[in-house]
């Protein structure tokens, strides 16, 4: 779990904006591609709360977040998508946000940008675990 001041940095070629209803199919498709499951309910709730954002690269949605937060989840094609979403987040909800320690490149980037490790946690799953195929930030919700 990482904590600290918001980074407020943009990545050239990556545009982050608030998510819209018409973004749901692209976001859900991305989540299925990375996680193998549809999390449209959480994304729809985040739209209603105003916390959902997408990142666009090369003219298409390449990542989204329900909020860079302890209770939010984030999915991207690459770590650059996650960097763009983390860097543009207006705040980190709750006590911080989760980054898998095995994504050492992203952890180092976060540390280099002033964030600190607040707590080490263990990723656990009920039932069979599907290794994600892409970049992602987990949620404590699922």
Phi and psi in degrees as GROMACS dihedral restraints (atoms count N, CA, C in turn):
[ dihedral_restraints ]
;  ai    aj    ak    al  type     phi  dphi    fc
    3     4     5     6     1  -102.2    20    10
    4     5     6     7     1   145.7    20    10
    6     7     8     9     1  -138.1    20    10
    7     8     9    10     1   160.4    20    10
    9    10    11    12     1   142.7    20    10
   10    11    12    13     1  -171.8    20    10
   12    13    14    15     1   -72.3    20    10
   13    14    15    16     1   150.0    20    10
   15    16    17    18     1   -62.3    20    10
   16    17    18    19     1   148.2    20    10
   18    19    20    21     1   -80.2    20    10
   19    20    21    22     1   -40.1    20    10
   21    22    23    24     1    54.6    20    10
   22    23    24    25     1    58.5    20    10
   24    25    26    27     1  -135.0    20    10
   25    26    27    28     1   140.9    20    10
   27    28    29    30     1  -107.3    20    10
   28    29    30    31     1   153.5    20    10
   30    31    32    33     1  -106.5    20    10
   31    32    33    34     1   129.2    20    10
   33    34    35    36     1   -56.5    20    10
   34    35    36    37     1   132.8    20    10
   36    37    38    39     1    88.2    20    10
   37    38    39    40     1    -4.1    20    10
   39    40    41    42     1  -120.3    20    10
   40    41    42    43     1   123.9    20    10
   42    43    44    45     1  -113.4    20    10
   43    44    45    46     1   125.2    20    10
   45    46    47    48     1  -106.9    20    10
   46    47    48    49     1   135.3    20    10
   48    49    50    51     1  -146.8    20    10
   49    50    51    52     1   166.0    20    10
   51    52    53    54     1   -63.1    20    10
   52    53    54    55     1   142.0    20    10
   54    55    56    57     1   -74.8    20    10
   55    56    57    58     1   150.7    20    10
   57    58    59    60     1  -123.8    20    10
   58    59    60    61     1   162.3    20    10
   60    61    62    63     1   -52.8    20    10
   61    62    63    64     1   -41.2    20    10
   63    64    65    66     1   -70.4    20    10
   64    65    66    67     1    -9.1    20    10
   66    67    68    69     1   -82.8    20    10
   67    68    69    70     1   -14.8    20    10
   69    70    71    72     1   -54.5    20    10
   70    71    72    73     1   -47.0    20    10
   72    73    74    75     1   -59.5    20    10
   73    74    75    76     1   -43.1    20    10
   75    76    77    78     1   -65.3    20    10
   76    77    78    79     1   -41.5    20    10
   78    79    80    81     1   -65.6    20    10
   79    80    81    82     1   -44.0    20    10
   81    82    83    84     1   -64.2    20    10
   82    83    84    85     1   -39.9    20    10
   84    85    86    87     1   -62.0    20    10
   85    86    87    88     1   -40.2    20    10
   87    88    89    90     1   -64.8    20    10
   88    89    90    91     1   -42.0    20    10
   90    91    92    93     1   -64.4    20    10
   91    92    93    94     1   -41.7    20    10
   93    94    95    96     1   -63.0    20    10
   94    95    96    97     1   -40.5    20    10
   96    97    98    99     1   -63.7    20    10
   97    98    99   100     1   -41.2    20    10
   99   100   101   102     1   -82.6    20    10
  100   101   102   103     1   -47.8    20    10
  102   103   104   105     1  -102.4    20    10
  103   104   105   106     1   -18.1    20    10
  105   106   107   108     1    82.7    20    10
  106   107   108   109     1     7.1    20    10
  108   109   110   111     1  -139.1    20    10
  109   110   111   112     1   157.0    20    10
  111   112   113   114     1   -94.1    20    10
  112   113   114   115     1   128.8    20    10
  114   115   116   117     1  -120.4    20    10
  115   116   117   118     1    39.8    20    10
  117   118   119   120     1   -63.3    20    10
  118   119   120   121     1   -30.7    20    10
  120   121   122   123     1   -61.1    20    10
  121   122   123   124     1   -46.9    20    10
  123   124   125   126     1   -64.8    20    10
  124   125   126   127     1   -39.9    20    10
  126   127   128   129     1   -66.6    20    10
  127   128   129   130     1   -41.0    20    10
  129   130   131   132     1   -63.3    20    10
  130   131   132   133     1   -42.3    20    10
  132   133   134   135     1   -61.1    20    10
  133   134   135   136     1   -40.7    20    10
  135   136   137   138     1   -66.2    20    10
  136   137   138   139     1   -35.5    20    10
  138   139   140   141     1   -60.5    20    10
  139   140   141   142     1   -44.8    20    10
  141   142   143   144     1   -62.7    20    10
  142   143   144   145     1   -35.9    20    10
  144   145   146   147     1   -81.2    20    10
  145   146   147   148     1   -15.5    20    10
  147   148   149   150     1    81.4    20    10
  148   149   150   151     1    19.9    20    10
  150   151   152   153     1  -102.5    20    10
  151   152   153   154     1    -9.4    20    10
  153   154   155   156     1   -78.3    20    10
  154   155   156   157     1   138.6    20    10
  156   157   158   159     1  -139.7    20    10
  157   158   159   160     1   155.6    20    10
  159   160   161   162     1  -124.3    20    10
  160   161   162   163     1   156.9    20    10
  162   163   164   165     1  -117.9    20    10
  163   164   165   166     1   135.3    20    10
  165   166   167   168     1  -114.5    20    10
  166   167   168   169     1   138.9    20    10
  168   169   170   171     1  -144.5    20    10
  169   170   171   172     1   133.6    20    10
  171   172   173   174     1    53.8    20    10
  172   173   174   175     1    38.2    20    10
  174   175   176   177     1    78.8    20    10
  175   176   177   178     1    12.1    20    10
  177   178   179   180     1  -141.9    20    10
  178   179   180   181     1   159.7    20    10
  180   181   182   183     1   -73.4    20    10
  181   182   183   184     1   121.9    20    10
  183   184   185   186     1  -117.2    20    10
  184   185   186   187     1     3.7    20    10
  186   187   188   189     1  -174.1    20    10
  187   188   189   190     1   162.1    20    10
  189   190   191   192     1  -153.6    20    10
  190   191   192   193     1   163.0    20    10
  192   193   194   195     1  -140.2    20    10
  193   194   195   196     1   146.0    20    10
  195   196   197   198     1   -88.6    20    10
  196   197   198   199     1    -2.4    20    10
  198   199   200   201     1   141.3    20    10
  199   200   201   202     1   128.4    20    10
  201   202   203   204     1   -75.2    20    10
  202   203   204   205     1    91.3    20    10
  204   205   206   207     1  -159.3    20    10
  205   206   207   208     1   163.8    20    10
  207   208   209   210     1   -57.6    20    10
  208   209   210   211     1   -37.2    20    10
  210   211   212   213     1   -99.9    20    10
  211   212   213   214     1     3.8    20    10
  213   214   215   216     1  -102.4    20    10
  214   215   216   217     1   164.9    20    10
  216   217   218   219     1  -129.9    20    10
  217   218   219   220     1   156.3    20    10
  219   220   221   222     1  -138.0    20    10
  220   221   222   223     1   139.3    20    10
  222   223   224   225     1  -134.8    20    10
  223   224   225   226     1   139.1    20    10
  225   226   227   228     1  -150.3    20    10
  226   227   228   229     1   163.2    20    10
  228   229   230   231     1   -70.5    20    10
  229   230   231   232     1   -39.0    20    10
  231   232   233   234     1  -140.2    20    10
  232   233   234   235     1   171.9    20    10
  234   235   236   237     1   -62.6    20    10
  235   236   237   238     1   -30.2    20    10
  237   238   239   240     1   -62.1    20    10
  238   239   240   241     1   -35.4    20    10
  240   241   242   243     1   -62.8    20    10
  241   242   243   244     1   -42.5    20    10
  243   244   245   246     1   -66.6    20    10
  244   245   246   247     1   -41.7    20    10
  246   247   248   249     1   -58.4    20    10
  247   248   249   250     1   -43.8    20    10
  249   250   251   252     1   -62.1    20    10
  250   251   252   253     1   -42.9    20    10
  252   253   254   255     1   -69.8    20    10
  253   254   255   256     1   -43.2    20    10
  255   256   257   258     1   -64.9    20    10
  256   257   258   259     1   -45.0    20    10
  258   259   260   261     1   -65.1    20    10
  259   260   261   262     1   -25.9    20    10
  261   262   263   264     1  -101.2    20    10
  262   263   264   265     1    -1.8    20    10
  264   265   266   267     1   -61.8    20    10
  265   266   267   268     1   132.2    20    10
  267   268   269   270     1   -72.6    20    10
  268   269   270   271     1   -20.8    20    10
  270   271   272   273     1  -164.9    20    10
  271   272   273   274     1   161.6    20    10
  273   274   275   276     1  -109.0    20    10
  274   275   276   277     1   112.8    20    10
  276   277   278   279     1   -72.5    20    10
  277   278   279   280     1   144.0    20    10
  279   280   281   282     1    74.3    20    10
  280   281   282   283     1  -150.0    20    10
  282   283   284   285     1   -77.9    20    10
  283   284   285   286     1    -3.1    20    10
  285   286   287   288     1   148.1    20    10
  286   287   288   289     1  -163.5    20    10
  288   289   290   291     1  -133.8    20    10
  289   290   291   292     1   158.7    20    10
  291   292   293   294     1   -96.7    20    10
  292   293   294   295     1   134.8    20    10
  294   295   296   297     1  -129.5    20    10
  295   296   297   298     1   124.9    20    10
  297   298   299   300     1   -59.1    20    10
  298   299   300   301     1   127.5    20    10
  300   301   302   303     1   -60.2    20    10
  301   302   303   304     1   -26.5    20    10
  303   304   305   306     1   -71.4    20    10
  304   305   306   307     1   -12.6    20    10
  306   307   308   309     1   -92.0    20    10
  307   308   309   310     1    68.1    20    10
  309   310   311   312     1   -59.4    20    10
  310   311   312   313     1   -34.2    20    10
  312   313   314   315     1   -60.5    20    10
  313   314   315   316     1   -46.4    20    10
  315   316   317   318     1   -71.4    20    10
  316   317   318   319     1   -38.8    20    10
  318   319   320   321     1   -60.1    20    10
  319   320   321   322     1   -46.5    20    10
  321   322   323   324     1   -61.3    20    10
  322   323   324   325     1   -41.8    20    10
  324   325   326   327     1   -59.7    20    10
  325   326   327   328     1   -45.0    20    10
  327   328   329   330     1   -61.4    20    10
  328   329   330   331     1   -45.2    20    10
  330   331   332   333     1   -64.2    20    10
  331   332   333   334     1   -40.5    20    10
  333   334   335   336     1   -64.5    20    10
  334   335   336   337     1   -19.8    20    10
  336   337   338   339     1  -103.1    20    10
  337   338   339   340     1    21.7    20    10
  339   340   341   342     1    93.5    20    10
  340   341   342   343     1    -2.4    20    10
  342   343   344   345     1   -81.4    20    10
  343   344   345   346     1   157.5    20    10
  345   346   347   348     1  -132.3    20    10
  346   347   348   349     1   153.0    20    10
  348   349   350   351     1   -77.0    20    10
  349   350   351   352     1   120.0    20    10
  351   352   353   354     1   -94.3    20    10
  352   353   354   355     1   -26.8    20    10
  354   355   356   357     1  -165.8    20    10
  355   356   357   358     1   140.9    20    10
  357   358   359   360     1   -93.7    20    10
  358   359   360   361     1   130.9    20    10
  360   361   362   363     1  -127.5    20    10
  361   362   363   364     1   165.1    20    10
  363   364   365   366     1  -111.2    20    10
  364   365   366   367     1   129.2    20    10
  366   367   368   369     1   -77.2    20    10
  367   368   369   370     1   122.9    20    10
  369   370   371   372     1  -127.0    20    10
  370   371   372   373     1   154.9    20    10
  372   373   374   375     1  -139.8    20    10
  373   374   375   376     1   145.5    20    10
  375   376   377   378     1   -92.4    20    10
  376   377   378   379     1   134.8    20    10
  378   379   380   381     1    77.4    20    10
  379   380   381   382     1  -160.5    20    10
  381   382   383   384     1   -68.6    20    10
  382   383   384   385     1   141.2    20    10
  384   385   386   387     1  -101.4    20    10
  385   386   387   388     1   131.5    20    10
  387   388   389   390     1  -105.3    20    10
  388   389   390   391     1   115.4    20    10
  390   391   392   393     1   -65.8    20    10
  391   392   393   394     1   120.6    20    10
  393   394   395   396     1   -60.3    20    10
  394   395   396   397     1   149.3    20    10
  396   397   398   399     1  -117.8    20    10
  397   398   399   400     1    76.5    20    10
  399   400   401   402     1   158.0    20    10
  400   401   402   403     1  -161.1    20    10
  402   403   404   405     1  -102.0    20    10
  403   404   405   406     1   142.4    20    10
  405   406   407   408     1  -161.1    20    10
  406   407   408   409     1   155.0    20    10
  408   409   410   411     1  -122.0    20    10
  409   410   411   412     1   125.4    20    10
  411   412   413   414     1   -77.7    20    10
  412   413   414   415     1   169.9    20    10
  414   415   416   417     1  -121.3    20    10
  415   416   417   418     1   151.6    20    10
  417   418   419   420     1   -73.7    20    10
  418   419   420   421     1   -12.8    20    10
  420   421   422   423     1   -75.2    20    10
  421   422   423   424     1   -38.3    20    10
